[in-house]
Amino acid sequence: MAHYYENIETVESRSLFIDTLSDVSTVMTRYGIYAHIGYGSIEKLFDEFKHQDLPARTFAKRYLRTIH
């Protein structure tokens, strides 16, 4: 059962990360994140995000500054 809850937490965390990344992208560039990078790249970013001690919004802003 613990494995099930870990999967739910990961899915929820990924969804919140993608929503935050998209929101920040829209504010900074007027385009959603998928206009800049593909789904596979977003998955890699999520993996990077998980290993850092930053809020999602801060991580997203830092990333978007590197591509613009």
PDB file of N, H, CA, C and O in Angstrom:
ATOM      1  N   MET A   1       0.819  -1.198   0.000  1.00  0.00           N
ATOM      2  CA  MET A   1       0.000   0.000   0.000  1.00  0.00           C
ATOM      3  C   MET A   1       0.862   1.259   0.000  1.00  0.00           C
ATOM      4  O   MET A   1       0.480   2.265  -0.598  1.00  0.00           O
ATOM      5  N   ALA A   2       2.024   1.219   0.665  1.00  0.00           N
ATOM      6  H   ALA A   2       2.334   0.402   1.151  1.00  0.00           H
ATOM      7  CA  ALA A   2       2.903   2.385   0.710  1.00  0.00           C
ATOM      8  C   ALA A   2       3.375   2.749  -0.690  1.00  0.00           C
ATOM      9  O   ALA A   2       3.491   3.928  -1.021  1.00  0.00           O
ATOM     10  N   HIS A   3       3.647   1.736  -1.514  1.00  0.00           N
ATOM     11  H   HIS A   3       3.552   0.777  -1.245  1.00  0.00           H
ATOM     12  CA  HIS A   3       4.085   1.982  -2.886  1.00  0.00           C
ATOM     13  C   HIS A   3       3.009   2.740  -3.676  1.00  0.00           C
ATOM     14  O   HIS A   3       3.321   3.628  -4.469  1.00  0.00           O
ATOM     15  N   TYR A   4       1.757   2.381  -3.452  1.00  0.00           N
ATOM     16  H   TYR A   4       1.504   1.660  -2.807  1.00  0.00           H
ATOM     17  CA  TYR A   4       0.629   3.051  -4.106  1.00  0.00           C
ATOM     18  C   TYR A   4       0.604   4.531  -3.761  1.00  0.00           C
ATOM     19  O   TYR A   4       0.429   5.370  -4.644  1.00  0.00           O
ATOM     20  N   TYR A   5       0.776   4.859  -2.487  1.00  0.00           N
ATOM     21  H   TYR A   5       0.918   4.177  -1.770  1.00  0.00           H
ATOM     22  CA  TYR A   5       0.749   6.259  -2.065  1.00  0.00           C
ATOM     23  C   TYR A   5       1.947   7.036  -2.590  1.00  0.00           C
ATOM     24  O   TYR A   5       1.831   8.224  -2.889  1.00  0.00           O
ATOM     25  N   GLU A   6       3.110   6.370  -2.708  1.00  0.00           N
ATOM     26  H   GLU A   6       3.204   5.405  -2.465  1.00  0.00           H
ATOM     27  CA  GLU A   6       4.273   7.027  -3.286  1.00  0.00           C
ATOM     28  C   GLU A   6       3.998   7.390  -4.741  1.00  0.00           C
ATOM     29  O   GLU A   6       4.389   8.466  -5.194  1.00  0.00           O
ATOM     30  N   ASN A   7       3.330   6.502  -5.477  1.00  0.00           N
ATOM     31  H   ASN A   7       3.013   5.628  -5.109  1.00  0.00           H
ATOM     32  CA  ASN A   7       2.999   6.777  -6.871  1.00  0.00           C
ATOM     33  C   ASN A   7       2.015   7.937  -6.981  1.00  0.00           C
ATOM     34  O   ASN A   7       2.166   8.795  -7.851  1.00  0.00           O
ATOM     35  N   ILE A   8       1.021   7.973  -6.118  1.00  0.00           N
ATOM     36  H   ILE A   8       0.899   7.276  -5.411  1.00  0.00           H
ATOM     37  CA  ILE A   8       0.057   9.076  -6.129  1.00  0.00           C
ATOM     38  C   ILE A   8       0.763  10.391  -5.827  1.00  0.00           C
ATOM     39  O   ILE A   8       0.505  11.400  -6.483  1.00  0.00           O
ATOM     40  N   GLU A   9       1.648  10.383  -4.845  1.00  0.00           N
ATOM     41  H   GLU A   9       1.858   9.563  -4.312  1.00  0.00           H
ATOM     42  CA  GLU A   9       2.393  11.596  -4.505  1.00  0.00           C
ATOM     43  C   GLU A   9       3.259  12.050  -5.668  1.00  0.00           C
ATOM     44  O   GLU A   9       3.361  13.249  -5.930  1.00  0.00           O
ATOM     45  N   THR A  10       3.878  11.120  -6.365  1.00  0.00           N
ATOM     46  H   THR A  10       3.795  10.146  -6.152  1.00  0.00           H
ATOM     47  CA  THR A  10       4.714  11.476  -7.511  1.00  0.00           C
ATOM     48  C   THR A  10       3.872  12.075  -8.629  1.00  0.00           C
ATOM     49  O   THR A  10       4.253  13.082  -9.226  1.00  0.00           O
ATOM     50  N   VAL A  11       2.740  11.465  -8.909  1.00  0.00           N
ATOM     51  H   VAL A  11       2.431  10.647  -8.424  1.00  0.00           H
ATOM     52  CA  VAL A  11       1.851  11.974  -9.967  1.00  0.00           C
ATOM     53  C   VAL A  11       1.348  13.368  -9.603  1.00  0.00           C
ATOM     54  O   VAL A  11       1.348  14.266 -10.446  1.00  0.00           O
ATOM     55  N   GLU A  12       0.923  13.555  -8.365  1.00  0.00           N
ATOM     56  H   GLU A  12       0.923  12.826  -7.680  1.00  0.00           H
ATOM     57  CA  GLU A  12       0.445  14.872  -7.937  1.00  0.00           C
ATOM     58  C   GLU A  12       1.566  15.899  -7.988  1.00  0.00           C
ATOM     59  O   GLU A  12       1.358  17.028  -8.432  1.00  0.00           O
ATOM     60  N   SER A  13       2.740  15.514  -7.540  1.00  0.00           N
ATOM     61  H   SER A  13       2.909  14.597  -7.179  1.00  0.00           H
ATOM     62  CA  SER A  13       3.880  16.422  -7.546  1.00  0.00           C
ATOM     63  C   SER A  13       4.259  16.808  -8.975  1.00  0.00           C
ATOM     64  O   SER A  13       4.552  17.972  -9.250  1.00  0.00           O
ATOM     65  N   ARG A  14       4.251  15.831  -9.882  1.00  0.00           N
ATOM     66  H   ARG A  14       4.013  14.886  -9.658  1.00  0.00           H
ATOM     67  CA  ARG A  14       4.572  16.107 -11.294  1.00  0.00           C
ATOM     68  C   ARG A  14       3.531  17.042 -11.893  1.00  0.00           C
ATOM     69  O   ARG A  14       3.878  17.977 -12.614  1.00  0.00           O
ATOM     70  N   SER A  15       2.267  16.800 -11.602  1.00  0.00           N
ATOM     71  H   SER A  15       1.985  16.040 -11.015  1.00  0.00           H
ATOM     72  CA  SER A  15       1.199  17.655 -12.140  1.00  0.00           C
ATOM     73  C   SER A  15       1.334  19.092 -11.650  1.00  0.00           C
ATOM     74  O   SER A  15       1.212  20.035 -12.431  1.00  0.00           O
ATOM     75  N   LEU A  16       1.586  19.253 -10.358  1.00  0.00           N
ATOM     76  H   LEU A  16       1.685  18.486  -9.723  1.00  0.00           H
ATOM     77  CA  LEU A  16       1.778  20.600  -9.813  1.00  0.00           C
ATOM     78  C   LEU A  16       3.000  21.274 -10.416  1.00  0.00           C
ATOM     79  O   LEU A  16       2.976  22.473 -10.696  1.00  0.00           O
ATOM     80  N   PHE A  17       4.067  20.510 -10.617  1.00  0.00           N
ATOM     81  H   PHE A  17       4.087  19.537 -10.389  1.00  0.00           H
ATOM     82  CA  PHE A  17       5.280  21.057 -11.225  1.00  0.00           C
ATOM     83  C   PHE A  17       4.995  21.536 -12.647  1.00  0.00           C
ATOM     84  O   PHE A  17       5.381  22.644 -13.017  1.00  0.00           O
ATOM     85  N   ILE A  18       4.328  20.713 -13.436  1.00  0.00           N
ATOM     86  H   ILE A  18       4.015  19.812 -13.136  1.00  0.00           H
ATOM     87  CA  ILE A  18       4.029  21.092 -14.824  1.00  0.00           C
ATOM     88  C   ILE A  18       3.101  22.301 -14.862  1.00  0.00           C
ATOM     89  O   ILE A  18       3.300  23.200 -15.680  1.00  0.00           O
ATOM     90  N   ASP A  19       2.097  22.341 -13.998  1.00  0.00           N
ATOM     91  H   ASP A  19       1.936  21.611 -13.333  1.00  0.00           H
ATOM     92  CA  ASP A  19       1.205  23.508 -13.931  1.00  0.00           C
ATOM     93  C   ASP A  19       1.984  24.774 -13.587  1.00  0.00           C
ATOM     94  O   ASP A  19       1.782  25.823 -14.198  1.00  0.00           O
ATOM     95  N   THR A  20       2.865  24.667 -12.614  1.00  0.00           N
ATOM     96  H   THR A  20       3.029  23.815 -12.117  1.00  0.00           H
ATOM     97  CA  THR A  20       3.675  25.828 -12.212  1.00  0.00           C
ATOM     98  C   THR A  20       4.595  26.251 -13.340  1.00  0.00           C
ATOM     99  O   THR A  20       4.712  27.440 -13.639  1.00  0.00           O
ATOM    100  N   LEU A  21       5.245  25.290 -13.966  1.00  0.00           N
ATOM    101  H   LEU A  21       5.150  24.324 -13.723  1.00  0.00           H
ATOM    102  CA  LEU A  21       6.140  25.583 -15.083  1.00  0.00           C
ATOM    103  C   LEU A  21       5.390  26.274 -16.215  1.00  0.00           C
ATOM    104  O   LEU A  21       5.892  27.228 -16.810  1.00  0.00           O
ATOM    105  N   SER A  22       4.199  25.794 -16.505  1.00  0.00           N
ATOM    106  H   SER A  22       3.791  25.020 -16.022  1.00  0.00           H
ATOM    107  CA  SER A  22       3.388  26.398 -17.562  1.00  0.00           C
ATOM    108  C   SER A  22       2.933  27.805 -17.189  1.00  0.00           C
ATOM    109  O   SER A  22       2.970  28.713 -18.020  1.00  0.00           O
ATOM    110  N   ASP A  23       2.505  27.986 -15.945  1.00  0.00           N
ATOM    111  H   ASP A  23       2.475  27.248 -15.271  1.00  0.00           H
ATOM    112  CA  ASP A  23       2.078  29.317 -15.490  1.00  0.00           C
ATOM    113  C   ASP A  23       3.219  30.323 -15.581  1.00  0.00           C
ATOM    114  O   ASP A  23       3.038  31.429 -16.091  1.00  0.00           O
ATOM    115  N   VAL A  24       4.376  29.943 -15.095  1.00  0.00           N
ATOM    116  H   VAL A  24       4.523  29.045 -14.681  1.00  0.00           H
ATOM    117  CA  VAL A  24       5.530  30.847 -15.123  1.00  0.00           C
ATOM    118  C   VAL A  24       5.927  31.135 -16.564  1.00  0.00           C
ATOM    119  O   VAL A  24       6.259  32.271 -16.901  1.00  0.00           O
ATOM    120  N   SER A  25       5.896  30.125 -17.407  1.00  0.00           N
ATOM    121  H   SER A  25       5.627  29.202 -17.133  1.00  0.00           H
ATOM    122  CA  SER A  25       6.224  30.311 -18.816  1.00  0.00           C
ATOM    123  C   SER A  25       5.264  31.293 -19.479  1.00  0.00           C
ATOM    124  O   SER A  25       5.684  32.163 -20.242  1.00  0.00           O
ATOM    125  N   THR A  26       3.983  31.149 -19.187  1.00  0.00           N
ATOM    126  H   THR A  26       3.642  30.442 -18.568  1.00  0.00           H
ATOM    127  CA  THR A  26       2.985  32.038 -19.775  1.00  0.00           C
ATOM    128  C   THR A  26       3.192  33.482 -19.317  1.00  0.00           C
ATOM    129  O   THR A  26       3.080  34.408 -20.120  1.00  0.00           O
ATOM    130  N   VAL A  27       3.489  33.674 -18.055  1.00  0.00           N
ATOM    131  H   VAL A  27       3.580  32.922 -17.403  1.00  0.00           H
ATOM    132  CA  VAL A  27       3.722  35.025 -17.526  1.00  0.00           C
ATOM    133  C   VAL A  27       4.985  35.635 -18.129  1.00  0.00           C
ATOM    134  O   VAL A  27       4.994  36.803 -18.518  1.00  0.00           O
ATOM    135  N   MET A  28       6.043  34.843 -18.203  1.00  0.00           N
ATOM    136  H   MET A  28       6.036  33.895 -17.887  1.00  0.00           H
ATOM    137  CA  MET A  28       7.324  35.382 -18.665  1.00  0.00           C
ATOM    138  C   MET A  28       7.415  35.534 -20.177  1.00  0.00           C
ATOM    139  O   MET A  28       8.085  36.442 -20.668  1.00  0.00           O
ATOM    140  N   THR A  29       6.735  34.635 -20.937  1.00  0.00           N
ATOM    141  H   THR A  29       6.190  33.897 -20.538  1.00  0.00           H
ATOM    142  CA  THR A  29       6.927  34.629 -22.391  1.00  0.00           C
ATOM    143  C   THR A  29       5.638  34.795 -23.192  1.00  0.00           C
ATOM    144  O   THR A  29       5.671  34.978 -24.409  1.00  0.00           O
ATOM    145  N   ARG A  30       4.514  34.729 -22.502  1.00  0.00           N
ATOM    146  H   ARG A  30       4.487  34.580 -21.514  1.00  0.00           H
ATOM    147  CA  ARG A  30       3.184  34.761 -23.119  1.00  0.00           C
ATOM    148  C   ARG A  30       2.840  33.466 -23.864  1.00  0.00           C
ATOM    149  O   ARG A  30       1.841  33.409 -24.581  1.00  0.00           O
ATOM    150  N   TYR A  31       3.658  32.441 -23.693  1.00  0.00           N
ATOM    151  H   TYR A  31       4.469  32.488 -23.110  1.00  0.00           H
ATOM    152  CA  TYR A  31       3.409  31.130 -24.298  1.00  0.00           C
ATOM    153  C   TYR A  31       3.536  30.065 -23.224  1.00  0.00           C
ATOM    154  O   TYR A  31       4.351  30.188 -22.310  1.00  0.00           O
ATOM    155  N   GLY A  32       2.730  29.024 -23.335  1.00  0.00           N
ATOM    156  H   GLY A  32       2.068  28.925 -24.077  1.00  0.00           H
ATOM    157  CA  GLY A  32       2.841  27.904 -22.409  1.00  0.00           C
ATOM    158  C   GLY A  32       4.153  27.174 -22.604  1.00  0.00           C
ATOM    159  O   GLY A  32       4.834  27.371 -23.610  1.00  0.00           O
ATOM    160  N   ILE A  33       4.504  26.352 -21.670  1.00  0.00           N
ATOM    161  H   ILE A  33       3.950  26.192 -20.853  1.00  0.00           H
ATOM    162  CA  ILE A  33       5.794  25.683 -21.694  1.00  0.00           C
ATOM    163  C   ILE A  33       5.956  24.765 -22.900  1.00  0.00           C
ATOM    164  O   ILE A  33       7.072  24.582 -23.386  1.00  0.00           O
ATOM    165  N   TYR A  34       4.864  24.185 -23.391  1.00  0.00           N
ATOM    166  H   TYR A  34       3.957  24.334 -22.996  1.00  0.00           H
ATOM    167  CA  TYR A  34       4.974  23.268 -24.528  1.00  0.00           C
ATOM    168  C   TYR A  34       5.336  23.989 -25.826  1.00  0.00           C
ATOM    169  O   TYR A  34       5.690  23.337 -26.808  1.00  0.00           O
ATOM    170  N   ALA A  35       5.257  25.307 -25.849  1.00  0.00           N
ATOM    171  H   ALA A  35       4.969  25.837 -25.051  1.00  0.00           H
ATOM    172  CA  ALA A  35       5.724  26.063 -27.015  1.00  0.00           C
ATOM    173  C   ALA A  35       7.248  26.119 -27.040  1.00  0.00           C
ATOM    174  O   ALA A  35       7.844  26.401 -28.079  1.00  0.00           O
ATOM    175  N   HIS A  36       7.870  25.852 -25.907  1.00  0.00           N
ATOM    176  H   HIS A  36       7.385  25.623 -25.063  1.00  0.00           H
ATOM    177  CA  HIS A  36       9.325  25.961 -25.786  1.00  0.00           C
ATOM    178  C   HIS A  36      10.026  24.616 -25.777  1.00  0.00           C
ATOM    179  O   HIS A  36      11.081  24.461 -26.392  1.00  0.00           O
ATOM    180  N   ILE A  37       9.449  23.642 -25.085  1.00  0.00           N
ATOM    181  H   ILE A  37       8.592  23.768 -24.585  1.00  0.00           H
ATOM    182  CA  ILE A  37      10.094  22.332 -24.960  1.00  0.00           C
ATOM    183  C   ILE A  37       9.052  21.225 -25.024  1.00  0.00           C
ATOM    184  O   ILE A  37       7.864  21.464 -24.809  1.00  0.00           O
ATOM    185  N   GLY A  38       9.501  20.028 -25.319  1.00  0.00           N
ATOM    186  H   GLY A  38      10.467  19.833 -25.494  1.00  0.00           H
ATOM    187  CA  GLY A  38       8.603  18.890 -25.438  1.00  0.00           C
ATOM    188  C   GLY A  38       8.379  18.173 -24.118  1.00  0.00           C
ATOM    189  O   GLY A  38       8.988  18.490 -23.096  1.00  0.00           O
ATOM    190  N   TYR A  39       7.490  17.203 -24.174  1.00  0.00           N
ATOM    191  H   TYR A  39       6.995  16.946 -25.004  1.00  0.00           H
ATOM    192  CA  TYR A  39       7.105  16.457 -22.973  1.00  0.00           C
ATOM    193  C   TYR A  39       8.300  15.743 -22.347  1.00  0.00           C
ATOM    194  O   TYR A  39       8.447  15.742 -21.125  1.00  0.00           O
ATOM    195  N   GLY A  40       9.152  15.136 -23.171  1.00  0.00           N
ATOM    196  H   GLY A  40       9.032  15.136 -24.164  1.00  0.00           H
ATOM    197  CA  GLY A  40      10.319  14.424 -22.646  1.00  0.00           C
ATOM    198  C   GLY A  40      11.246  15.344 -21.877  1.00  0.00           C
ATOM    199  O   GLY A  40      11.800  14.954 -20.849  1.00  0.00           O
ATOM    200  N   SER A  41      11.416  16.548 -22.360  1.00  0.00           N
ATOM    201  H   SER A  41      10.965  16.865 -23.195  1.00  0.00           H
ATOM    202  CA  SER A  41      12.258  17.527 -21.675  1.00  0.00           C
ATOM    203  C   SER A  41      11.645  17.952 -20.351  1.00  0.00           C
ATOM    204  O   SER A  41      12.356  18.199 -19.377  1.00  0.00           O
ATOM    205  N   ILE A  42      10.332  18.034 -20.322  1.00  0.00           N
ATOM    206  H   ILE A  42       9.755  17.833 -21.113  1.00  0.00           H
ATOM    207  CA  ILE A  42       9.649  18.391 -19.075  1.00  0.00           C
ATOM    208  C   ILE A  42       9.841  17.290 -18.040  1.00  0.00           C
ATOM    209  O   ILE A  42      10.026  17.576 -16.857  1.00  0.00           O
ATOM    210  N   GLU A  43       9.799  16.041 -18.472  1.00  0.00           N
ATOM    211  H   GLU A  43       9.648  15.809 -19.433  1.00  0.00           H
ATOM    212  CA  GLU A  43      10.042  14.928 -17.554  1.00  0.00           C
ATOM    213  C   GLU A  43      11.458  14.992 -16.986  1.00  0.00           C
ATOM    214  O   GLU A  43      11.663  14.742 -15.798  1.00  0.00           O
ATOM    215  N   LYS A  44      12.425  15.324 -17.820  1.00  0.00           N
ATOM    216  H   LYS A  44      12.259  15.527 -18.785  1.00  0.00           H
ATOM    217  CA  LYS A  44      13.808  15.467 -17.350  1.00  0.00           C
ATOM    218  C   LYS A  44      13.920  16.626 -16.361  1.00  0.00           C
ATOM    219  O   LYS A  44      14.620  16.522 -15.354  1.00  0.00           O
ATOM    220  N   LEU A  45      13.234  17.721 -16.648  1.00  0.00           N
ATOM    221  H   LEU A  45      12.665  17.805 -17.467  1.00  0.00           H
ATOM    222  CA  LEU A  45      13.229  18.858 -15.724  1.00  0.00           C
ATOM    223  C   LEU A  45      12.619  18.473 -14.382  1.00  0.00           C
ATOM    224  O   LEU A  45      13.112  18.884 -13.332  1.00  0.00           O
ATOM    225  N   PHE A  46      11.551  17.686 -14.416  1.00  0.00           N
ATOM    226  H   PHE A  46      11.150  17.352 -15.269  1.00  0.00           H
ATOM    227  CA  PHE A  46      10.931  17.246 -13.173  1.00  0.00           C
ATOM    228  C   PHE A  46      11.914  16.407 -12.359  1.00  0.00           C
ATOM    229  O   PHE A  46      11.989  16.545 -11.138  1.00  0.00           O
ATOM    230  N   ASP A  47      12.658  15.547 -13.028  1.00  0.00           N
ATOM    231  H   ASP A  47      12.597  15.436 -14.020  1.00  0.00           H
ATOM    232  CA  ASP A  47      13.657  14.747 -12.323  1.00  0.00           C
ATOM    233  C   ASP A  47      14.722  15.637 -11.688  1.00  0.00           C
ATOM    234  O   ASP A  47      15.141  15.396 -10.556  1.00  0.00           O
ATOM    235  N   GLU A  48      15.160  16.665 -12.415  1.00  0.00           N
ATOM    236  H   GLU A  48      14.819  16.861 -13.335  1.00  0.00           H
ATOM    237  CA  GLU A  48      16.124  17.625 -11.854  1.00  0.00           C
ATOM    238  C   GLU A  48      15.519  18.360 -10.655  1.00  0.00           C
ATOM    239  O   GLU A  48      16.170  18.532  -9.624  1.00  0.00           O
ATOM    240  N   PHE A  49      14.280  18.782 -10.805  1.00  0.00           N
ATOM    241  H   PHE A  49      13.751  18.642 -11.642  1.00  0.00           H
ATOM    242  CA  PHE A  49      13.580  19.512  -9.752  1.00  0.00           C
ATOM    243  C   PHE A  49      13.502  18.698  -8.468  1.00  0.00           C
ATOM    244  O   PHE A  49      13.698  19.234  -7.377  1.00  0.00           O
ATOM    245  N   LYS A  50      13.214  17.398  -8.593  1.00  0.00           N
ATOM    246  H   LYS A  50      13.055  16.962  -9.478  1.00  0.00           H
ATOM    247  CA  LYS A  50      13.075  16.535  -7.416  1.00  0.00           C
ATOM    248  C   LYS A  50      14.358  16.483  -6.586  1.00  0.00           C
ATOM    249  O   LYS A  50      14.312  16.255  -5.377  1.00  0.00           O
ATOM    250  N   HIS A  51      15.489  16.692  -7.234  1.00  0.00           N
ATOM    251  H   HIS A  51      15.526  16.877  -8.216  1.00  0.00           H
ATOM    252  CA  HIS A  51      16.774  16.578  -6.540  1.00  0.00           C
ATOM    253  C   HIS A  51      17.294  17.916  -6.030  1.00  0.00           C
ATOM    254  O   HIS A  51      18.414  17.994  -5.524  1.00  0.00           O
ATOM    255  N   GLN A  52      16.503  18.953  -6.159  1.00  0.00           N
ATOM    256  H   GLN A  52      15.594  18.890  -6.570  1.00  0.00           H
ATOM    257  CA  GLN A  52      16.914  20.271  -5.674  1.00  0.00           C
ATOM    258  C   GLN A  52      15.963  20.721  -4.567  1.00  0.00           C
ATOM    259  O   GLN A  52      14.808  20.301  -4.498  1.00  0.00           O
ATOM    260  N   ASP A  53      16.469  21.559  -3.737  1.00  0.00           N
ATOM    261  H   ASP A  53      17.407  21.901  -3.794  1.00  0.00           H
ATOM    262  CA  ASP A  53      15.666  22.061  -2.618  1.00  0.00           C
ATOM    263  C   ASP A  53      15.169  23.471  -2.943  1.00  0.00           C
ATOM    264  O   ASP A  53      15.504  24.441  -2.263  1.00  0.00           O
ATOM    265  N   LEU A  54      14.363  23.555  -4.001  1.00  0.00           N
ATOM    266  H   LEU A  54      14.091  22.768  -4.554  1.00  0.00           H
ATOM    267  CA  LEU A  54      13.812  24.837  -4.441  1.00  0.00           C
ATOM    268  C   LEU A  54      12.304  24.716  -4.611  1.00  0.00           C
ATOM    269  O   LEU A  54      11.805  23.646  -4.959  1.00  0.00           O
ATOM    270  N   PRO A  55      11.577  25.792  -4.370  1.00  0.00           N
ATOM    271  CA  PRO A  55      10.157  25.784  -4.719  1.00  0.00           C
ATOM    272  C   PRO A  55      10.011  25.667  -6.246  1.00  0.00           C
ATOM    273  O   PRO A  55      10.886  26.111  -6.989  1.00  0.00           O
ATOM    274  N   ALA A  56       8.927  25.081  -6.698  1.00  0.00           N
ATOM    275  H   ALA A  56       8.216  24.720  -6.094  1.00  0.00           H
ATOM    276  CA  ALA A  56       8.716  24.874  -8.135  1.00  0.00           C
ATOM    277  C   ALA A  56       8.759  26.192  -8.907  1.00  0.00           C
ATOM    278  O   ALA A  56       9.319  26.250 -10.002  1.00  0.00           O
ATOM    279  N   ARG A  57       8.180  27.236  -8.349  1.00  0.00           N
ATOM    280  H   ARG A  57       7.725  27.189  -7.460  1.00  0.00           H
ATOM    281  CA  ARG A  57       8.146  28.531  -9.051  1.00  0.00           C
ATOM    282  C   ARG A  57       9.556  29.091  -9.250  1.00  0.00           C
ATOM    283  O   ARG A  57       9.869  29.614 -10.320  1.00  0.00           O
ATOM    284  N   THR A  58      10.394  28.984  -8.242  1.00  0.00           N
ATOM    285  H   THR A  58      10.139  28.559  -7.374  1.00  0.00           H
ATOM    286  CA  THR A  58      11.778  29.454  -8.346  1.00  0.00           C
ATOM    287  C   THR A  58      12.541  28.634  -9.383  1.00  0.00           C
ATOM    288  O   THR A  58      13.266  29.188 -10.210  1.00  0.00           O
ATOM    289  N   PHE A  59      12.376  27.321  -9.333  1.00  0.00           N
ATOM    290  H   PHE A  59      11.788  26.872  -8.661  1.00  0.00           H
ATOM    291  CA  PHE A  59      13.028  26.441 -10.303  1.00  0.00           C
ATOM    292  C   PHE A  59      12.592  26.803 -11.718  1.00  0.00           C
ATOM    293  O   PHE A  59      13.426  26.903 -12.617  1.00  0.00           O
ATOM    294  N   ALA A  60      11.290  26.999 -11.919  1.00  0.00           N
ATOM    295  H   ALA A  60      10.612  26.917 -11.188  1.00  0.00           H
ATOM    296  CA  ALA A  60      10.749  27.324 -13.244  1.00  0.00           C
ATOM    297  C   ALA A  60      11.307  28.650 -13.758  1.00  0.00           C
ATOM    298  O   ALA A  60      11.696  28.749 -14.921  1.00  0.00           O
ATOM    299  N   LYS A  61      11.348  29.661 -12.906  1.00  0.00           N
ATOM    300  H   LYS A  61      11.032  29.581 -11.961  1.00  0.00           H
ATOM    301  CA  LYS A  61      11.883  30.961 -13.326  1.00  0.00           C
ATOM    302  C   LYS A  61      13.342  30.842 -13.734  1.00  0.00           C
ATOM    303  O   LYS A  61      13.756  31.387 -14.757  1.00  0.00           O
ATOM    304  N   ARG A  62      14.108  30.136 -12.940  1.00  0.00           N
ATOM    305  H   ARG A  62      13.772  29.693 -12.109  1.00  0.00           H
ATOM    306  CA  ARG A  62      15.531  29.957 -13.270  1.00  0.00           C
ATOM    307  C   ARG A  62      15.696  29.227 -14.595  1.00  0.00           C
ATOM    308  O   ARG A  62      16.524  29.608 -15.422  1.00  0.00           O
ATOM    309  N   TYR A  63      14.918  28.192 -14.791  1.00  0.00           N
ATOM    310  H   TYR A  63      14.245  27.882 -14.119  1.00  0.00           H
ATOM    311  CA  TYR A  63      15.015  27.445 -16.044  1.00  0.00           C
ATOM    312  C   TYR A  63      14.628  28.322 -17.230  1.00  0.00           C
ATOM    313  O   TYR A  63      15.344  28.361 -18.231  1.00  0.00           O
ATOM    314  N   LEU A  64      13.511  29.020 -17.127  1.00  0.00           N
ATOM    315  H   LEU A  64      12.929  28.989 -16.314  1.00  0.00           H
ATOM    316  CA  LEU A  64      13.051  29.827 -18.254  1.00  0.00           C
ATOM    317  C   LEU A  64      14.027  30.947 -18.595  1.00  0.00           C
ATOM    318  O   LEU A  64      14.133  31.338 -19.757  1.00  0.00           O
ATOM    319  N   ARG A  65      14.729  31.459 -17.616  1.00  0.00           N
ATOM    320  H   ARG A  65      14.643  31.141 -16.672  1.00  0.00           H
ATOM    321  CA  ARG A  65      15.743  32.476 -17.904  1.00  0.00           C
ATOM    322  C   ARG A  65      16.892  31.892 -18.729  1.00  0.00           C
ATOM    323  O   ARG A  65      17.551  32.622 -19.470  1.00  0.00           O
ATOM    324  N   THR A  66      17.138  30.586 -18.609  1.00  0.00           N
ATOM    325  H   THR A  66      16.603  29.993 -18.008  1.00  0.00           H
ATOM    326  CA  THR A  66      18.225  29.973 -19.381  1.00  0.00           C
ATOM    327  C   THR A  66      17.851  29.734 -20.833  1.00  0.00           C
ATOM    328  O   THR A  66      18.738  29.604 -21.676  1.00  0.00           O
ATOM    329  N   ILE A  67      16.563  29.672 -21.149  1.00  0.00           N
ATOM    330  H   ILE A  67      15.842  29.778 -20.464  1.00  0.00           H
ATOM    331  CA  ILE A  67      16.166  29.429 -22.537  1.00  0.00           C
ATOM    332  C   ILE A  67      15.702  30.698 -23.247  1.00  0.00           C
ATOM    333  O   ILE A  67      15.371  30.666 -24.433  1.00  0.00           O
ATOM    334  N   HIS A  68      15.678  31.817 -22.516  1.00  0.00           N
ATOM    335  H   HIS A  68      15.946  31.843 -21.552  1.00  0.00           H
ATOM    336  CA  HIS A  68      15.291  33.092 -23.158  1.00  0.00           C
ATOM    337  C   HIS A  68      16.316  34.146 -22.906  1.00  0.00           C
ATOM    338  O   HIS A  68      16.163  35.278 -23.366  1.00  0.00           O
TER     339      HIS A  68
END
